[in-house]
Structure formats: structure tokens, C-alpha cells
Amino acid sequence: MFDIDCGMKNRVKELREAKGWTQTDLGDAIGVQWQTISRIENSHTRIMPKREMPIADALGVTPDDLYRDPEDIEEPTSTVALMGFVGAGAQIDPDFEQTPPEGLDQITLRIPLPGDMIAFQVKGISMLPRYDEGDVIIVWREQKRGTDSFLGEEAAVRTRDGRRFLKTIRRGARGYTLESWNDHPIEDQELEWVGEIYVTIRANQLRRMTNQIERQGGVQGQLKLKTA
């Protein structure tokens, strides 16, 4: 019987969870099924060479970081502007939005992010079981593709009258229909902006992550919610 070198146990699960990804998310990023990611994470041996670089690239680390003691790693950090709330079952009253271009707060995370990202904090529960109140979604500041290409996808949206929602986008009879898990659809909407979700940071992850979100000023409470 051979001894297993536990020192070679990989850190894929830890790094994946720090990024806010599921096994399916990582699998999609490198072109394999989630079961393959599960086997890799539960392994006590080195990752197959052909998988190392794709996994490292997807997680924003070096191949060595997949095994290195966390205390020896200089974790990548990113700062993103918190632009306010996005409503999941509640809408943001535009009369109370005074968001400066630099955002209401700066969020520092120990994950690498591309430039031109912004963040919103989820308010409301109608997107359960996918999103909880207090989750933070990181989205592209500028809409990268046509609105119709988002049909059937969840995204942050801003309607023509200034409301922000976290909804699934559908084609409606006149305009677009915004759907969520346990709320009535919002029909016949004109969309001014669609924010493609890059990563979701769960509320409980924010408490567990080594580098907690550092908030400055606590001005989020100035925004006003009302029932959708």
C-alpha cells in the first residue's frame, strides 16, 4: 500500500469558492463537466498537466498556487465600485439615487477581476434559490452585447424609467418581460442597460473570506426600497 503525499493536495476547491464559482462554473470555464472538477478537488495527487494551466488561468492564479500553502501566496486583490442596490422583488426608487461615477463604496476582494467592473448588492428575495439578500453581484459597467442575446439569462437590468432589477430576461408582447422565481413577471419593459453578471459573491462568503469587504462610510442606507 502506497502512502499519499498529502502535501500535494490541491487547493482548487478553496480557490474556486473564493471566486464565488460553483463546480459547474469552473467546469464550463475549462470545458469539462462538474464531475471532473469534483474528482480534481477530492484528489490527493497533482492535477493532470493538461488541466493545470486551464484551471490556474480560470482562477486567476499560477499553477504553483494550486498547491502552495495559502500563507505563502500573495493573494490577488481587486477593487470594484459599489453602485448601490439591485432589486430582486423590490425596486429601487430612482428619486433617491444619487450615485456618483466612482460609486457609493469601494469593495476590496481577494480575487482577480477584469477592469471596467461595478458591483451591486442584492435586495429582496424573489430570485431565491439563486440569490439571497446581501449577495453582491459583479457586472460589466458597459453592456457588451445586444439585449436579445440575453434572453433566458439572469442579469442586472435598468429599465427606461430608471428602475434596477436582478431578473431573467424574456421576450414580451411589447418590449421585454422580467421574471423571477417567486414573484409576478414585470411585463412590457423597455431596457436601457443590461449588466452581464461576471461573478456573484454570496453574503455568507463575504463573512468567511480572509479579506472581508471593506466598506467606507456606510452610505448604502440612503437608498430607498419600495414594493415592486
ChimeraX commands (.cxc) that place a marker at each C-alpha (Angstrom):
marker #1 position 0.00,0.00,0.00 radius 0.5
marker #1 position 1.44,3.37,-1.02 radius 0.5
marker #1 position 1.48,6.46,1.15 radius 0.5
marker #1 position -0.16,9.50,-0.37 radius 0.5
marker #1 position 1.77,12.73,-0.25 radius 0.5
marker #1 position -0.83,14.94,1.43 radius 0.5
marker #1 position 1.42,17.93,0.88 radius 0.5
marker #1 position 0.48,17.74,-2.79 radius 0.5
marker #1 position -3.24,18.09,-2.14 radius 0.5
marker #1 position -4.53,20.79,-4.43 radius 0.5
marker #1 position -6.40,23.95,-3.41 radius 0.5
marker #1 position -8.83,24.08,-6.33 radius 0.5
marker #1 position -11.94,23.99,-4.12 radius 0.5
marker #1 position -10.65,26.77,-1.87 radius 0.5
marker #1 position -9.68,28.98,-4.80 radius 0.5
marker #1 position -12.92,28.27,-6.65 radius 0.5
marker #1 position -15.09,29.16,-3.64 radius 0.5
marker #1 position -13.08,32.35,-3.05 radius 0.5
marker #1 position -14.02,33.36,-6.61 radius 0.5
marker #1 position -17.68,32.65,-5.90 radius 0.5
marker #1 position -17.88,29.88,-8.51 radius 0.5
marker #1 position -19.65,26.54,-8.43 radius 0.5
marker #1 position -18.03,23.37,-9.76 radius 0.5
marker #1 position -20.19,23.81,-12.85 radius 0.5
marker #1 position -18.87,27.36,-13.34 radius 0.5
marker #1 position -15.26,26.18,-13.24 radius 0.5
marker #1 position -16.05,23.21,-15.44 radius 0.5
marker #1 position -17.66,25.48,-18.04 radius 0.5
marker #1 position -14.61,27.78,-17.93 radius 0.5
marker #1 position -12.21,24.97,-18.85 radius 0.5
marker #1 position -14.57,22.84,-20.95 radius 0.5
marker #1 position -15.25,19.85,-18.67 radius 0.5
marker #1 position -18.20,18.52,-16.67 radius 0.5
marker #1 position -18.64,19.41,-12.99 radius 0.5
marker #1 position -17.95,15.78,-12.07 radius 0.5
marker #1 position -14.39,16.22,-13.36 radius 0.5
marker #1 position -13.93,19.26,-11.11 radius 0.5
marker #1 position -15.30,17.28,-8.17 radius 0.5
marker #1 position -12.77,14.50,-8.76 radius 0.5
marker #1 position -9.94,17.01,-9.02 radius 0.5
marker #1 position -10.95,18.75,-5.78 radius 0.5
marker #1 position -11.20,15.48,-3.87 radius 0.5
marker #1 position -7.87,14.22,-5.16 radius 0.5
marker #1 position -4.73,13.97,-3.01 radius 0.5
marker #1 position -2.43,13.96,-6.04 radius 0.5
marker #1 position -1.25,16.52,-8.56 radius 0.5
marker #1 position -3.68,17.64,-11.22 radius 0.5
marker #1 position -3.09,16.21,-14.70 radius 0.5
marker #1 position -0.68,18.51,-16.56 radius 0.5
marker #1 position -3.20,19.24,-19.31 radius 0.5
marker #1 position -5.66,20.54,-16.68 radius 0.5
marker #1 position -3.27,22.59,-14.54 radius 0.5
marker #1 position -2.83,25.65,-16.73 radius 0.5
marker #1 position -6.50,25.97,-17.79 radius 0.5
marker #1 position -7.62,25.73,-14.14 radius 0.5
marker #1 position -4.98,28.19,-12.98 radius 0.5
marker #1 position -5.89,30.66,-15.74 radius 0.5
marker #1 position -9.60,30.38,-14.95 radius 0.5
marker #1 position -8.98,31.01,-11.24 radius 0.5
marker #1 position -6.51,33.83,-11.86 radius 0.5
marker #1 position -3.54,32.14,-10.15 radius 0.5
marker #1 position -0.32,30.39,-11.20 radius 0.5
marker #1 position -0.11,26.60,-11.47 radius 0.5
marker #1 position 2.12,26.55,-8.37 radius 0.5
marker #1 position -0.57,28.39,-6.42 radius 0.5
marker #1 position -2.87,25.42,-6.93 radius 0.5
marker #1 position -0.76,23.57,-4.34 radius 0.5
marker #1 position 1.11,26.22,-2.36 radius 0.5
marker #1 position 0.41,26.86,1.31 radius 0.5
marker #1 position -2.03,29.80,1.49 radius 0.5
marker #1 position 0.30,31.65,3.87 radius 0.5
marker #1 position 2.99,31.66,1.17 radius 0.5
marker #1 position 0.74,33.13,-1.52 radius 0.5
marker #1 position 0.33,36.78,-2.21 radius 0.5
marker #1 position -3.37,36.75,-2.98 radius 0.5
marker #1 position -4.55,38.83,-5.92 radius 0.5
marker #1 position -6.79,41.73,-4.92 radius 0.5
marker #1 position -9.28,43.76,-6.88 radius 0.5
marker #1 position -11.23,46.88,-6.01 radius 0.5
marker #1 position -14.65,47.47,-7.53 radius 0.5
marker #1 position -17.11,50.33,-7.07 radius 0.5
marker #1 position -20.37,49.51,-5.27 radius 0.5
marker #1 position -23.04,51.40,-7.23 radius 0.5
marker #1 position -25.97,50.67,-4.89 radius 0.5
marker #1 position -28.69,48.04,-4.73 radius 0.5
marker #1 position -30.30,45.90,-7.39 radius 0.5
marker #1 position -33.82,44.70,-6.61 radius 0.5
marker #1 position -34.84,41.06,-6.57 radius 0.5
marker #1 position -38.52,41.53,-5.84 radius 0.5
marker #1 position -38.02,45.12,-4.71 radius 0.5
marker #1 position -37.33,48.06,-6.94 radius 0.5
marker #1 position -35.06,51.00,-6.29 radius 0.5
marker #1 position -36.86,54.33,-6.21 radius 0.5
marker #1 position -34.94,56.47,-8.75 radius 0.5
marker #1 position -35.80,59.65,-6.83 radius 0.5
marker #1 position -33.38,58.52,-4.13 radius 0.5
marker #1 position -30.46,57.59,-6.34 radius 0.5
marker #1 position -27.55,59.98,-6.14 radius 0.5
marker #1 position -24.81,57.59,-7.20 radius 0.5
marker #1 position -21.53,59.32,-8.13 radius 0.5
marker #1 position -19.47,57.86,-11.00 radius 0.5
marker #1 position -16.96,56.41,-8.53 radius 0.5
marker #1 position -19.74,54.60,-6.66 radius 0.5
marker #1 position -21.09,54.72,-3.13 radius 0.5
marker #1 position -18.37,52.49,-1.73 radius 0.5
marker #1 position -15.25,50.62,-2.76 radius 0.5
marker #1 position -15.23,46.83,-2.29 radius 0.5
marker #1 position -11.88,45.06,-1.97 radius 0.5
marker #1 position -11.83,41.35,-2.80 radius 0.5
marker #1 position -9.10,38.72,-2.83 radius 0.5
marker #1 position -9.95,37.63,-6.35 radius 0.5
marker #1 position -8.69,38.97,-9.68 radius 0.5
marker #1 position -11.24,40.93,-11.72 radius 0.5
marker #1 position -11.02,42.48,-15.19 radius 0.5
marker #1 position -11.21,46.24,-15.42 radius 0.5
marker #1 position -14.47,48.11,-16.03 radius 0.5
marker #1 position -16.44,46.19,-13.41 radius 0.5
marker #1 position -19.05,47.52,-10.99 radius 0.5
marker #1 position -20.94,45.91,-8.10 radius 0.5
marker #1 position -24.50,45.89,-6.79 radius 0.5
marker #1 position -25.86,44.43,-3.57 radius 0.5
marker #1 position -28.99,42.31,-3.85 radius 0.5
marker #1 position -32.16,43.46,-2.09 radius 0.5
marker #1 position -35.27,41.28,-1.95 radius 0.5
marker #1 position -35.82,37.54,-2.17 radius 0.5
marker #1 position -37.76,36.82,-5.36 radius 0.5
marker #1 position -34.67,35.40,-7.06 radius 0.5
marker #1 position -34.38,32.64,-4.47 radius 0.5
marker #1 position -32.97,29.99,-4.54 radius 0.5
marker #1 position -30.29,31.53,-6.78 radius 0.5
marker #1 position -29.66,34.79,-4.89 radius 0.5
marker #1 position -30.05,35.81,-1.27 radius 0.5
marker #1 position -30.44,39.30,0.10 radius 0.5
marker #1 position -26.99,40.67,0.82 radius 0.5
marker #1 position -25.27,38.86,-2.07 radius 0.5
marker #1 position -23.06,41.08,-4.20 radius 0.5
marker #1 position -23.05,40.73,-7.98 radius 0.5
marker #1 position -20.12,41.96,-10.06 radius 0.5
marker #1 position -21.15,43.05,-13.56 radius 0.5
marker #1 position -19.62,44.74,-16.59 radius 0.5
marker #1 position -20.10,48.52,-16.40 radius 0.5
marker #1 position -20.87,48.77,-20.12 radius 0.5
marker #1 position -23.28,46.47,-21.93 radius 0.5
marker #1 position -21.13,44.19,-24.08 radius 0.5
marker #1 position -23.74,42.62,-26.38 radius 0.5
marker #1 position -27.22,43.11,-27.78 radius 0.5
marker #1 position -30.18,42.84,-25.40 radius 0.5
marker #1 position -31.78,39.98,-27.32 radius 0.5
marker #1 position -28.68,37.87,-26.73 radius 0.5
marker #1 position -29.55,37.88,-23.00 radius 0.5
marker #1 position -32.95,36.23,-23.50 radius 0.5
marker #1 position -33.33,33.41,-20.96 radius 0.5
marker #1 position -30.40,34.67,-18.87 radius 0.5
marker #1 position -30.29,36.26,-15.44 radius 0.5
marker #1 position -28.83,39.75,-15.46 radius 0.5
marker #1 position -28.90,43.10,-13.75 radius 0.5
marker #1 position -31.11,45.43,-15.78 radius 0.5
marker #1 position -32.10,49.09,-15.74 radius 0.5
marker #1 position -35.47,49.93,-17.22 radius 0.5
marker #1 position -36.17,53.05,-19.25 radius 0.5
marker #1 position -37.83,54.66,-16.20 radius 0.5
marker #1 position -34.69,54.16,-14.07 radius 0.5
marker #1 position -35.54,51.07,-12.00 radius 0.5
marker #1 position -32.91,48.37,-11.42 radius 0.5
marker #1 position -33.71,44.69,-11.13 radius 0.5
marker #1 position -31.99,41.33,-10.96 radius 0.5
marker #1 position -34.19,39.24,-13.23 radius 0.5
marker #1 position -34.38,36.67,-16.01 radius 0.5
marker #1 position -34.99,38.41,-19.33 radius 0.5
marker #1 position -37.72,37.15,-21.68 radius 0.5
marker #1 position -39.20,38.49,-24.89 radius 0.5
marker #1 position -42.60,40.09,-24.23 radius 0.5
marker #1 position -45.51,41.10,-26.43 radius 0.5
marker #1 position -44.32,44.72,-26.24 radius 0.5
marker #1 position -40.74,45.01,-25.11 radius 0.5
marker #1 position -39.25,42.62,-22.52 radius 0.5
marker #1 position -40.64,40.63,-19.62 radius 0.5
marker #1 position -38.60,40.38,-16.40 radius 0.5
marker #1 position -39.12,37.14,-14.47 radius 0.5
marker #1 position -38.03,35.82,-11.10 radius 0.5
marker #1 position -38.51,32.67,-9.06 radius 0.5
marker #1 position -41.46,33.57,-6.86 radius 0.5
marker #1 position -42.77,36.94,-7.99 radius 0.5
marker #1 position -45.12,38.15,-10.71 radius 0.5
marker #1 position -43.43,38.92,-14.03 radius 0.5
marker #1 position -42.85,42.56,-14.90 radius 0.5
marker #1 position -44.12,42.87,-18.46 radius 0.5
marker #1 position -43.71,45.26,-21.39 radius 0.5
marker #1 position -40.47,46.85,-20.23 radius 0.5
marker #1 position -38.01,48.89,-22.27 radius 0.5
marker #1 position -34.46,48.14,-21.13 radius 0.5
marker #1 position -31.90,50.89,-21.09 radius 0.5
marker #1 position -29.00,48.74,-19.88 radius 0.5
marker #1 position -28.22,45.07,-19.23 radius 0.5
marker #1 position -25.37,44.26,-16.86 radius 0.5
marker #1 position -23.86,40.87,-17.65 radius 0.5
marker #1 position -23.04,39.05,-14.40 radius 0.5
marker #1 position -19.35,38.19,-14.15 radius 0.5
marker #1 position -19.27,36.71,-10.65 radius 0.5
marker #1 position -21.52,36.51,-7.59 radius 0.5
marker #1 position -20.16,36.88,-4.06 radius 0.5
marker #1 position -22.51,35.19,-1.62 radius 0.5
marker #1 position -23.42,37.04,1.56 radius 0.5
marker #1 position -22.06,34.22,3.74 radius 0.5
marker #1 position -18.85,34.13,1.70 radius 0.5
marker #1 position -18.30,37.78,2.48 radius 0.5
marker #1 position -18.12,36.83,6.14 radius 0.5
marker #1 position -15.82,33.87,5.54 radius 0.5
marker #1 position -13.33,35.30,3.09 radius 0.5
marker #1 position -9.95,36.17,4.55 radius 0.5
marker #1 position -10.15,39.65,3.16 radius 0.5
marker #1 position -13.67,40.79,4.07 radius 0.5
marker #1 position -15.35,43.50,2.01 radius 0.5
marker #1 position -14.08,46.79,3.44 radius 0.5
marker #1 position -16.76,49.42,3.36 radius 0.5
marker #1 position -16.13,53.14,3.75 radius 0.5
marker #1 position -18.84,55.46,5.00 radius 0.5
marker #1 position -21.88,53.17,5.16 radius 0.5
marker #1 position -23.93,55.32,2.79 radius 0.5
marker #1 position -25.92,52.44,1.30 radius 0.5
marker #1 position -28.80,53.05,3.71 radius 0.5
marker #1 position -29.62,56.28,1.89 radius 0.5
marker #1 position -31.25,54.33,-0.93 radius 0.5
marker #1 position -34.98,53.71,-0.55 radius 0.5
marker #1 position -36.74,50.44,-1.38 radius 0.5
marker #1 position -40.39,50.03,-2.18 radius 0.5
marker #1 position -42.51,47.01,-3.07 radius 0.5
marker #1 position -42.39,46.10,-6.75 radius 0.5
marker link #1:1,2 radius 0.2
marker link #1:2,3 radius 0.2
marker link #1:3,4 radius 0.2
marker link #1:4,5 radius 0.2
marker link #1:5,6 radius 0.2
marker link #1:6,7 radius 0.2
marker link #1:7,8 radius 0.2
marker link #1:8,9 radius 0.2
marker link #1:9,10 radius 0.2
marker link #1:10,11 radius 0.2
marker link #1:11,12 radius 0.2
marker link #1:12,13 radius 0.2
marker link #1:13,14 radius 0.2
marker link #1:14,15 radius 0.2
marker link #1:15,16 radius 0.2
marker link #1:16,17 radius 0.2
marker link #1:17,18 radius 0.2
marker link #1:18,19 radius 0.2
marker link #1:19,20 radius 0.2
marker link #1:20,21 radius 0.2
marker link #1:21,22 radius 0.2
marker link #1:22,23 radius 0.2
marker link #1:23,24 radius 0.2
marker link #1:24,25 radius 0.2
marker link #1:25,26 radius 0.2
marker link #1:26,27 radius 0.2
marker link #1:27,28 radius 0.2
marker link #1:28,29 radius 0.2
marker link #1:29,30 radius 0.2
marker link #1:30,31 radius 0.2
marker link #1:31,32 radius 0.2
marker link #1:32,33 radius 0.2
marker link #1:33,34 radius 0.2
marker link #1:34,35 radius 0.2
marker link #1:35,36 radius 0.2
marker link #1:36,37 radius 0.2
marker link #1:37,38 radius 0.2
marker link #1:38,39 radius 0.2
marker link #1:39,40 radius 0.2
marker link #1:40,41 radius 0.2
marker link #1:41,42 radius 0.2
marker link #1:42,43 radius 0.2
marker link #1:43,44 radius 0.2
marker link #1:44,45 radius 0.2
marker link #1:45,46 radius 0.2
marker link #1:46,47 radius 0.2
marker link #1:47,48 radius 0.2
marker link #1:48,49 radius 0.2
marker link #1:49,50 radius 0.2
marker link #1:50,51 radius 0.2
marker link #1:51,52 radius 0.2
marker link #1:52,53 radius 0.2
marker link #1:53,54 radius 0.2
marker link #1:54,55 radius 0.2
marker link #1:55,56 radius 0.2
marker link #1:56,57 radius 0.2
marker link #1:57,58 radius 0.2
marker link #1:58,59 radius 0.2
marker link #1:59,60 radius 0.2
marker link #1:60,61 radius 0.2
marker link #1:61,62 radius 0.2
marker link #1:62,63 radius 0.2
marker link #1:63,64 radius 0.2
marker link #1:64,65 radius 0.2
marker link #1:65,66 radius 0.2
marker link #1:66,67 radius 0.2
marker link #1:67,68 radius 0.2
marker link #1:68,69 radius 0.2
marker link #1:69,70 radius 0.2
marker link #1:70,71 radius 0.2
marker link #1:71,72 radius 0.2
marker link #1:72,73 radius 0.2
marker link #1:73,74 radius 0.2
marker link #1:74,75 radius 0.2
marker link #1:75,76 radius 0.2
marker link #1:76,77 radius 0.2
marker link #1:77,78 radius 0.2
marker link #1:78,79 radius 0.2
marker link #1:79,80 radius 0.2
marker link #1:80,81 radius 0.2
marker link #1:81,82 radius 0.2
marker link #1:82,83 radius 0.2
marker link #1:83,84 radius 0.2
marker link #1:84,85 radius 0.2
marker link #1:85,86 radius 0.2
marker link #1:86,87 radius 0.2
marker link #1:87,88 radius 0.2
marker link #1:88,89 radius 0.2
marker link #1:89,90 radius 0.2
marker link #1:90,91 radius 0.2
marker link #1:91,92 radius 0.2
marker link #1:92,93 radius 0.2
marker link #1:93,94 radius 0.2
marker link #1:94,95 radius 0.2
marker link #1:95,96 radius 0.2
marker link #1:96,97 radius 0.2
marker link #1:97,98 radius 0.2
marker link #1:98,99 radius 0.2
marker link #1:99,100 radius 0.2
marker link #1:100,101 radius 0.2
marker link #1:101,102 radius 0.2
marker link #1:102,103 radius 0.2
marker link #1:103,104 radius 0.2
marker link #1:104,105 radius 0.2
marker link #1:105,106 radius 0.2
marker link #1:106,107 radius 0.2
marker link #1:107,108 radius 0.2
marker link #1:108,109 radius 0.2
marker link #1:109,110 radius 0.2
marker link #1:110,111 radius 0.2
marker link #1:111,112 radius 0.2
marker link #1:112,113 radius 0.2
marker link #1:113,114 radius 0.2
marker link #1:114,115 radius 0.2
marker link #1:115,116 radius 0.2
marker link #1:116,117 radius 0.2
marker link #1:117,118 radius 0.2
marker link #1:118,119 radius 0.2
marker link #1:119,120 radius 0.2
marker link #1:120,121 radius 0.2
marker link #1:121,122 radius 0.2
marker link #1:122,123 radius 0.2
marker link #1:123,124 radius 0.2
marker link #1:124,125 radius 0.2
marker link #1:125,126 radius 0.2
marker link #1:126,127 radius 0.2
marker link #1:127,128 radius 0.2
marker link #1:128,129 radius 0.2
marker link #1:129,130 radius 0.2
marker link #1:130,131 radius 0.2
marker link #1:131,132 radius 0.2
marker link #1:132,133 radius 0.2
marker link #1:133,134 radius 0.2
marker link #1:134,135 radius 0.2
marker link #1:135,136 radius 0.2
marker link #1:136,137 radius 0.2
marker link #1:137,138 radius 0.2
marker link #1:138,139 radius 0.2
marker link #1:139,140 radius 0.2
marker link #1:140,141 radius 0.2
marker link #1:141,142 radius 0.2
marker link #1:142,143 radius 0.2
marker link #1:143,144 radius 0.2
marker link #1:144,145 radius 0.2
marker link #1:145,146 radius 0.2
marker link #1:146,147 radius 0.2
marker link #1:147,148 radius 0.2
marker link #1:148,149 radius 0.2
marker link #1:149,150 radius 0.2
marker link #1:150,151 radius 0.2
marker link #1:151,152 radius 0.2
marker link #1:152,153 radius 0.2
marker link #1:153,154 radius 0.2
marker link #1:154,155 radius 0.2
marker link #1:155,156 radius 0.2
marker link #1:156,157 radius 0.2
marker link #1:157,158 radius 0.2
marker link #1:158,159 radius 0.2
marker link #1:159,160 radius 0.2
marker link #1:160,161 radius 0.2
marker link #1:161,162 radius 0.2
marker link #1:162,163 radius 0.2
marker link #1:163,164 radius 0.2
marker link #1:164,165 radius 0.2
marker link #1:165,166 radius 0.2
marker link #1:166,167 radius 0.2
marker link #1:167,168 radius 0.2
marker link #1:168,169 radius 0.2
marker link #1:169,170 radius 0.2
marker link #1:170,171 radius 0.2
marker link #1:171,172 radius 0.2
marker link #1:172,173 radius 0.2
marker link #1:173,174 radius 0.2
marker link #1:174,175 radius 0.2
marker link #1:175,176 radius 0.2
marker link #1:176,177 radius 0.2
marker link #1:177,178 radius 0.2
marker link #1:178,179 radius 0.2
marker link #1:179,180 radius 0.2
marker link #1:180,181 radius 0.2
marker link #1:181,182 radius 0.2
marker link #1:182,183 radius 0.2
marker link #1:183,184 radius 0.2
marker link #1:184,185 radius 0.2
marker link #1:185,186 radius 0.2
marker link #1:186,187 radius 0.2
marker link #1:187,188 radius 0.2
marker link #1:188,189 radius 0.2
marker link #1:189,190 radius 0.2
marker link #1:190,191 radius 0.2
marker link #1:191,192 radius 0.2
marker link #1:192,193 radius 0.2
marker link #1:193,194 radius 0.2
marker link #1:194,195 radius 0.2
marker link #1:195,196 radius 0.2
marker link #1:196,197 radius 0.2
marker link #1:197,198 radius 0.2
marker link #1:198,199 radius 0.2
marker link #1:199,200 radius 0.2
marker link #1:200,201 radius 0.2
marker link #1:201,202 radius 0.2
marker link #1:202,203 radius 0.2
marker link #1:203,204 radius 0.2
marker link #1:204,205 radius 0.2
marker link #1:205,206 radius 0.2
marker link #1:206,207 radius 0.2
marker link #1:207,208 radius 0.2
marker link #1:208,209 radius 0.2
marker link #1:209,210 radius 0.2
marker link #1:210,211 radius 0.2
marker link #1:211,212 radius 0.2
marker link #1:212,213 radius 0.2
marker link #1:213,214 radius 0.2
marker link #1:214,215 radius 0.2
marker link #1:215,216 radius 0.2
marker link #1:216,217 radius 0.2
marker link #1:217,218 radius 0.2
marker link #1:218,219 radius 0.2
marker link #1:219,220 radius 0.2
marker link #1:220,221 radius 0.2
marker link #1:221,222 radius 0.2
marker link #1:222,223 radius 0.2
marker link #1:223,224 radius 0.2
marker link #1:224,225 radius 0.2
marker link #1:225,226 radius 0.2
marker link #1:226,227 radius 0.2
marker link #1:227,228 radius 0.2
view
